[in-house]
């Protein structure tokens, strides 16, 4: 707007204000002191009137009454402006990664679809009675920038049913949700079902479920939800967005679920799931995945031999001069027994291993009583060393931990 127009508006507004004050001054006998006193009295009376109105219970707070158009517009405008301003400076990472979209889809189905709908599915009739009413998201996503979506998902919105992300230090999960939301407008019903419900694998996985014995009742429901992301075979959907669970020790799986449930291990995706389960269901789920047969993960990536050799040296020897212990002491592969609270990482997804090491480095990864060991070790590794270790362990067949007959070249005992 031209400066001249702005000045004209201000001049017009100030002239009206002067006329109103002059009129009030005339009513009060021309004394500015009386005028100010009158203004203060009117403000006090308005405040007292509002308090009495509220105290008598006359304010309509029913969701069925909705908002006045003016108040609804004002609240929405305030929200848009606040999100736009407070999301400034947020750096947007690459969001075209299919693994991020998959990870976001799993949580969207669990925590968001009931309020915001999904491709081929309307919102719940219950949420349509909310004020404000949660919108169907697909047509609205393009109205927001990625950093604005990040801010909304992470912080939530006051006076609505939109909550903050349960794990405030897991920005990686929030970005996964943003990646999914950006893909949502063009997503077909079938594609959504493949991503969020894993329907493409239902027939194949039903055979696995029958072989393992069909779980009953509440456990069956829990495992059906788990399999949407981790697969009924515990293989993790094959892209590293979520980990392989099959073959991990029952003690480790149970400890992990308990850490999620208590909030000691941070995840806005897993914490709500684990916290909603009874202790006996956590134990049953851990036992189920521990008993699944371990299969090698198909990996199409090509890693240079020198990178794998570097990762192997780091895993076997550590970096003694920097206080980094050997990985094999806790995670194998080695012949001697290991603590069952340490996960088997041979044959795990490289993407997942790198992500966990990055979280340890940032201090954002909670867990069991042994978590401090990994915080200390990971923070002494370079990004290149982290990637080499992830690639090396991903290159190992899962059975190698159990079948290896030779001890590694050397180990360095971790400091507990």
C-alpha positions in Angstrom: 0.0 0.0 0.0 1.4 3.5 -0.9 2.7 5.6 2.0 0.3 8.4 1.0 -2.7 6.0 1.4 -1.5 4.8 4.8 -1.1 8.4 6.0 -4.6 9.3 4.8 -6.1 6.4 6.7 -4.2 7.3 9.8 -5.2 10.9 9.5 -8.9 9.9 9.0 -8.7 7.6 12.0 -7.1 10.2 14.2 -9.7 12.8 13.1 -12.5 10.5 14.1 -10.8 9.8 17.4 -10.4 13.6 18.0 -14.1 14.1 17.3 -15.1 11.3 19.7 -12.8 12.7 22.4 -14.2 16.2 21.8 -17.7 15.0 22.2 -16.8 13.2 25.4 -15.0 16.3 26.6 -18.1 18.3 25.9 -20.2 15.9 27.9 -17.8 16.1 30.9 -17.8 19.9 30.9 -14.6 20.5 29.0 -12.2 19.1 31.6 -9.6 16.7 30.3 -9.3 15.2 33.8 -13.0 14.5 33.9 -12.7 13.1 30.4 -10.0 10.6 31.4 -11.9 9.7 34.5 -15.0 9.1 32.3 -13.0 6.8 30.0 -11.6 4.9 32.9 -15.1 4.6 34.4 -16.5 3.3 31.2 -13.7 0.7 30.9 -14.3 -0.4 34.5 -18.0 -0.7 33.9 -17.5 -2.7 30.7 -15.1 -5.0 32.5 -17.5 -5.5 35.5 -20.3 -6.1 33.0 -18.3 -8.7 31.2 -17.4 -10.4 34.5 -21.0 -10.5 35.6 -22.1 -11.8 32.3 -19.6 -14.7 32.5 -20.3 -15.3 36.2 -24.0 -15.7 35.5 -23.2 -18.5 33.0 -24.6 -16.6 30.1 -21.6 -17.1 27.8 -22.3 -19.9 25.2 -19.5 -22.4 25.4 -21.5 -25.3 23.7 -19.8 -26.8 20.7 -23.2 -27.1 19.1 -23.6 -23.3 18.9 -20.4 -22.9 16.8 -18.5 -19.6 16.5 -19.9 -16.3 15.3 -18.6 -15.6 11.8 -16.6 -12.6 13.1 -15.0 -14.5 16.0 -14.3 -17.6 13.8 -12.6 -15.4 11.2 -10.6 -13.5 13.9 -9.4 -16.8 15.6 -8.4 -18.3 12.2 -6.7 -15.1 11.1 -4.7 -15.0 14.4 -3.7 -18.6 14.0 -2.5 -18.1 10.4 -0.5 -15.1 11.3 1.0 -16.7 14.4 2.0 -19.9 12.5 3.5 -17.8 9.6 5.6 -15.6 12.0 6.7 -18.3 14.4 7.7 -20.8 11.7 10.1 -18.2 10.1 13.7 -19.5 10.1 12.9 -23.2 10.2 15.2 -25.0 7.7 13.3 -27.5 5.6 15.2 -30.8 4.8 14.6 -32.8 1.7 11.1 -34.3 2.0 10.8 -36.4 -1.2 12.1 -39.5 0.5 9.6 -42.4 0.2 10.7 -43.8 3.6 9.7 -40.6 5.3 6.3 -40.7 3.6 5.8 -44.3 4.7 6.8 -43.5 8.3 4.4 -40.6 8.4 1.6 -42.7 6.9 1.7 -45.2 9.7 1.3 -42.6 12.4 -1.4 -40.6 10.4 -3.6 -43.7 10.4 -3.2 -44.2 14.1 -3.4 -40.7 15.4 -4.8 -38.3 12.7 -7.2 -40.1 10.3 -10.1 -40.2 12.8 -10.2 -36.4 13.0 -9.0 -35.4 9.5 -10.1 -38.3 7.3 -8.0 -40.2 4.8 -8.2 -41.0 1.1 -11.4 -43.0 0.7 -12.5 -42.4 4.2 -14.6 -39.6 5.8 -13.9 -38.1 9.2 -15.6 -39.6 12.2 -19.1 -38.2 12.8 -18.1 -37.5 16.3 -15.4 -35.0 15.4 -17.8 -33.1 13.1 -19.5 -31.9 16.3 -16.3 -30.2 17.5 -15.9 -26.4 17.5 -13.7 -25.7 15.6 -14.4 -28.7 13.4 -11.1 -30.5 12.4 -10.8 -30.0 8.6 -10.4 -32.6 5.9 -6.7 -32.1 5.2 -6.1 -33.2 1.6 -7.7 -30.1 0.0 -6.0 -27.7 2.5 -2.3 -28.9 2.6 -1.2 -26.7 -0.3 -2.3 -23.6 1.6 0.7 -24.1 4.0 4.4 -24.0 3.5 6.5 -27.0 4.8 7.9 -25.1 7.7 4.4 -24.0 8.7 3.2 -27.6 8.7 6.2 -28.6 10.8 5.4 -25.9 13.3 1.7 -27.0 13.5 2.5 -30.7 13.9 5.2 -30.1 16.5 3.5 -27.4 18.6 -0.2 -28.0 18.1 -2.8 -25.3 18.2 -4.5 -23.9 21.3 -8.2 -23.9 21.7 -8.6 -26.8 19.2 -8.2 -30.5 19.4 -4.8 -30.3 17.6 -2.2 -31.6 20.2 1.5 -30.9 20.3 3.9 -33.7 19.2 4.3 -36.1 22.2 8.1 -36.1 21.9 9.3 -32.5 21.6 12.9 -33.5 20.7 12.1 -35.8 17.8 12.1 -33.4 14.9 12.9 -36.3 12.6 9.4 -37.8 13.3 7.7 -34.4 12.8 9.4 -34.0 9.4 8.2 -37.5 8.4 4.7 -36.3 9.1 5.2 -33.2 7.0 6.6 -35.4 4.1 3.4 -37.5 4.3 1.1 -34.5 4.5 2.7 -33.0 1.4 2.1 -36.2 -0.5 -1.5 -36.5 0.7 -3.3 -34.3 -1.8 -2.4 -36.5 -4.8 -2.6 -39.8 -2.9 -5.1 -42.4 -4.1 -7.1 -44.6 -1.7 -5.2 -47.7 -2.8 -1.8 -46.0 -2.3 -2.9 -44.8 1.1 -3.9 -48.3 2.1 -0.6 -49.7 0.9 1.4 -47.1 2.9 -0.7 -46.9 6.1 -2.3 -50.3 6.3 0.2 -52.5 4.5 -2.6 -54.1 2.6 -0.4 -55.3 -0.3 1.3 -57.7 2.0 -1.8 -59.1 3.8 -2.1 -62.3 1.8 1.6 -63.0 2.1 1.7 -62.2 5.8 -1.3 -64.2 6.7 0.6 -67.4 6.0 3.4 -66.2 8.3 0.8 -65.4 11.0 -0.7 -68.9 10.6 2.7 -70.5 10.9 3.4 -68.7 14.1 0.0 -69.4 15.6 -2.9 -66.9 15.4 -2.9 -64.6 18.4 -6.3 -64.1 20.1 -8.3 -61.2 21.4 -6.5 -58.1 22.5 -3.0 -59.4 21.4 -4.4 -60.0 17.9 -5.5 -56.4 17.7 -2.1 -55.1 18.9 -0.1 -57.3 16.5 -2.4 -56.2 13.6 -1.5 -52.5 14.4 2.2 -53.4 14.8 2.3 -55.2 11.5 1.2 -52.1 9.6 4.7 -50.7 10.1 6.9 -53.6 11.2 5.2 -56.3 9.1 3.7 -59.6 10.4 7.1 -61.2 9.8 8.8 -58.5 11.8 10.9 -57.4 8.8 10.1 -53.7 9.0 8.6 -53.1 5.5 12.0 -53.2 3.8 13.0 -49.6 3.6 14.6 -48.7 6.9 11.9 -46.3 8.0 11.2 -48.6 10.9 13.5 -51.3 12.4 13.5 -55.1 11.9 12.1 -56.6 15.1 12.2 -60.3 14.3 14.8 -62.2 16.3 15.6 -59.5 18.8 15.8 -60.9 22.4 12.5 -60.8 24.3 14.3 -58.9 27.2 15.4 -56.2 24.8 12.0 -55.8 23.1 10.1 -55.7 26.4 12.6 -53.2 27.8 12.2 -51.0 24.7 8.4 -51.1 24.9 8.5 -50.3 28.6 10.9 -47.4 27.9 8.5 -46.0 25.3 5.5 -46.4 27.6 7.2 -44.5 30.4 8.6 -41.8 28.1 12.3 -42.7 28.9 12.7 -43.5 25.2 11.4 -40.6 23.1 9.1 -41.1 20.2 5.9 -39.3 19.3 4.9 -42.4 17.2 5.7 -45.3 19.6 5.1 -43.7 23.0 1.3 -43.3 22.5 1.1 -46.9 21.3 3.1 -48.4 24.1 1.6 -46.3 26.8 -1.9 -47.5 25.9 -1.1 -51.2 26.4 -1.4 -53.2 29.6 1.9 -54.8 30.9 0.8 -58.3 29.9 0.2 -57.2 26.4 3.7 -55.6 26.2 5.2 -58.9 27.4 3.1 -60.9 24.9 4.1 -58.6 22.0 7.8 -58.8 22.9 7.6 -62.6 23.1 5.8 -62.8 19.7 8.4 -60.8 17.8 11.3 -62.5 19.6 10.1 -65.9 18.4 9.8 -64.9 14.7 12.3 -66.4 12.3 15.0 -64.0 11.2 15.4 -63.4 7.5 18.0 -61.4 5.7 16.9 -58.0 4.5 17.0 -57.3 0.8 19.3 -54.3 0.2 19.8 -52.9 -3.3 22.3 -50.3 -2.2 25.9 -50.6 -3.2 28.5 -49.7 -0.6 32.1 -49.3 -1.5 34.3 -52.1 -0.1 36.6 -49.6 1.6 33.6 -48.2 3.5 32.7 -51.6 4.8 36.3 -52.3 5.7 36.4 -49.1 7.7 33.1 -49.9 9.4 34.5 -53.4 10.3 37.6 -51.9 11.9 35.6 -49.4 13.9 33.2 -52.2 15.1 36.0 -54.5 16.1 38.5 -52.1 17.5 36.6 -48.9 18.4 38.7 -45.8 18.7 40.6 -46.2 22.0 42.3 -42.8 21.9 38.9 -41.1 21.7 37.2 -43.3 24.3 35.0 -45.1 21.7 34.5 -48.8 22.7 34.3 -51.6 20.2 30.7 -52.3 19.0 31.2 -56.1 18.9 31.6 -56.3 22.7 27.9 -55.4 23.1 26.3 -56.0 19.7 28.5 -58.8 18.2 29.3 -60.6 16.1 31.2 -62.7 18.6 31.1 -66.1 20.1 30.8 -65.2 23.8 27.3 -64.6 25.3 26.1 -61.0 25.2 23.8 -59.0 27.5 20.2 -59.7 26.2 19.4 -56.0 26.8 21.7 -55.1 23.9 20.0 -55.3 20.5 21.2 -57.4 17.6 22.1 -55.0 14.9 23.7 -57.3 12.3 21.4 -57.2 9.3 19.5 -54.2 10.6 18.7 -51.4 8.1 21.6 -49.0 7.5 19.2 -46.1 7.4 17.7 -47.0 10.8 21.1 -47.6 12.4 22.4 -44.2 11.2 19.3 -42.5 12.4 19.7 -44.0 15.9 23.4 -43.1 16.1 22.5 -39.5 15.0 19.9 -39.4 17.8 22.4 -40.7 20.3 24.9 -38.0 19.1 22.3 -35.3 19.6 21.3 -36.6 23.1 17.7 -37.2 21.8 17.7 -40.9 22.2 16.5 -42.3 25.5 16.2 -45.9 26.4 17.3 -48.4 29.1 19.8 -48.0 31.9 22.6 -48.5 29.4 21.7 -45.6 27.2 24.6 -43.4 28.6 27.1 -45.8 27.0 25.8 -45.0 23.5 25.5 -41.3 24.1 29.2 -41.2 25.1 30.3 -43.3 22.2 28.2 -41.8 19.4 29.2 -38.2 20.3 32.8 -39.1 19.7 32.2 -40.4 16.1 32.3 -38.4 13.0 29.4 -38.5 10.5 31.5 -40.5 8.1 32.3 -43.1 10.9 28.6 -43.3 11.8 27.7 -44.1 8.2 30.5 -46.6 7.9 29.3 -48.5 11.0 25.7 -48.5 9.8 26.7 -49.8 6.4 28.9 -52.5 7.8 26.3 -53.9 10.2 23.6 -53.7 7.6 25.8 -55.8 5.3 26.0 -58.7 7.8 23.5 -61.5 7.6 21.4 -61.6 10.8 22.4 -65.2 11.5 26.1 -64.3 11.6 25.8 -63.2 15.2 24.7 -66.7 16.2 27.0 -68.7 13.8 30.3 -66.8 14.0 32.9 -69.0 15.5 35.9 -66.7 15.6 36.5 -63.8 18.0 37.1 -60.4 16.5 40.6 -59.0 16.3 40.3 -57.0 19.5 37.7 -55.4 21.8 37.7 -52.4 24.1 35.5 -52.8 27.2 32.8 -50.2 27.5 32.8 -47.9 30.5 29.6 -48.3 32.5 
